[in-house]
Amino acid sequence: MNHQTTSEAPPPDTTALSALLALGQVPERYPKLFPSVESLRWYMREHREGLVEAGALHVIRGRTYIAPGPFEAYVLRAGQEQAAKRRLASARVCGGA
């Protein structure tokens, strides 16, 4: 039998159970954006639908967990969209397009 092996490891699975973060771990990981659990809870209330659709929120045994990869991607995308809205609103106020 001819077995081929590679030295490359597969990419980490960002949806693995071991990768999920409890809500209390999020401020430790992202202190600039979410300095407290309450700031995270506020963000989750404002963005719940998008976070769920992105695969960033999971409820297991009644507790909410965050999948870091999808969460980061969603927060960045939502922030970019918000920046674009502000730019457009600013252009309207200043008499631009």
C-alpha positions as CSV (number, residue, x, y, z in Angstrom):
1,M,0.0,0.0,0.0
2,N,1.1,3.5,-0.8
3,H,0.2,6.0,1.8
4,Q,0.9,9.7,1.2
5,T,1.3,12.0,4.2
6,T,1.7,15.7,4.3
7,S,3.3,17.9,6.9
8,E,0.5,20.4,6.7
9,A,-2.1,20.2,9.5
10,P,-5.7,20.9,8.6
11,P,-7.0,24.4,9.4
12,P,-8.5,24.6,12.9
13,D,-12.2,24.1,13.0
14,T,-13.7,27.4,14.2
15,T,-17.0,25.8,15.0
16,A,-15.6,23.1,17.3
17,L,-17.2,23.0,20.7
18,S,-13.8,23.6,22.3
19,A,-13.6,26.9,20.4
20,L,-16.8,28.3,21.8
21,L,-16.5,31.2,24.3
22,A,-18.7,31.7,27.3
23,L,-20.0,35.3,27.5
24,G,-17.6,36.1,30.3
25,Q,-14.7,35.2,28.1
26,V,-15.5,37.7,25.4
27,P,-14.4,40.8,27.3
28,E,-11.1,39.1,28.1
29,R,-10.5,38.3,24.4
30,Y,-11.8,41.6,22.9
31,P,-11.3,44.2,25.6
32,K,-11.2,47.2,23.3
33,L,-14.6,46.4,21.7
34,F,-16.4,44.8,24.6
35,P,-14.9,45.9,27.9
36,S,-17.7,44.3,29.9
37,V,-20.2,41.5,29.6
38,E,-22.9,44.2,29.7
39,S,-21.5,45.9,26.6
40,L,-21.5,42.5,24.9
41,R,-25.1,41.9,25.9
42,W,-26.1,45.3,24.5
43,Y,-24.4,44.5,21.2
44,M,-26.1,41.1,21.1
45,R,-29.5,42.7,21.6
46,E,-28.9,45.1,18.8
47,H,-27.4,42.5,16.4
48,R,-29.0,39.2,17.5
49,E,-30.5,38.3,14.2
50,G,-27.3,38.9,12.2
51,L,-25.2,37.1,14.8
52,V,-27.4,34.1,14.7
53,E,-27.5,34.0,10.8
54,A,-23.7,34.3,10.8
55,G,-23.4,31.3,13.1
56,A,-21.8,33.4,15.8
57,L,-24.3,32.7,18.6
58,H,-25.1,29.3,20.0
59,V,-27.4,28.3,22.9
60,I,-26.4,25.0,24.5
61,R,-28.2,23.8,27.6
62,G,-29.7,27.2,28.1
63,R,-26.4,29.1,28.0
64,T,-25.2,31.4,25.2
65,Y,-21.9,30.9,23.6
66,I,-19.9,32.8,21.0
67,A,-18.1,31.1,18.0
68,P,-15.1,33.3,17.7
69,G,-14.5,33.1,13.9
70,P,-18.1,33.9,12.8
71,F,-18.4,36.5,15.6
72,E,-15.3,38.3,14.5
73,A,-16.4,38.2,10.8
74,Y,-19.8,39.5,11.7
75,V,-18.6,42.4,13.9
76,L,-16.1,43.5,11.3
77,R,-18.8,43.4,8.5
78,A,-21.4,45.2,10.7
79,G,-18.8,47.8,11.6
80,Q,-17.9,48.4,8.0
81,E,-21.6,48.8,7.1
82,Q,-22.1,51.3,9.9
83,A,-19.1,53.3,8.7
84,A,-20.5,53.4,5.2
85,K,-23.9,54.6,6.5
86,R,-22.1,57.3,8.5
87,R,-20.1,58.4,5.5
88,L,-23.3,58.6,3.4
89,A,-25.2,60.5,6.1
90,S,-22.2,62.9,6.5
91,A,-22.1,63.6,2.8
92,R,-25.8,64.4,2.8
93,V,-25.5,66.9,5.7
94,C,-22.5,68.5,4.0
95,G,-24.3,68.9,0.7
96,G,-22.6,66.1,-1.1
97,A,-24.1,63.2,-3.0
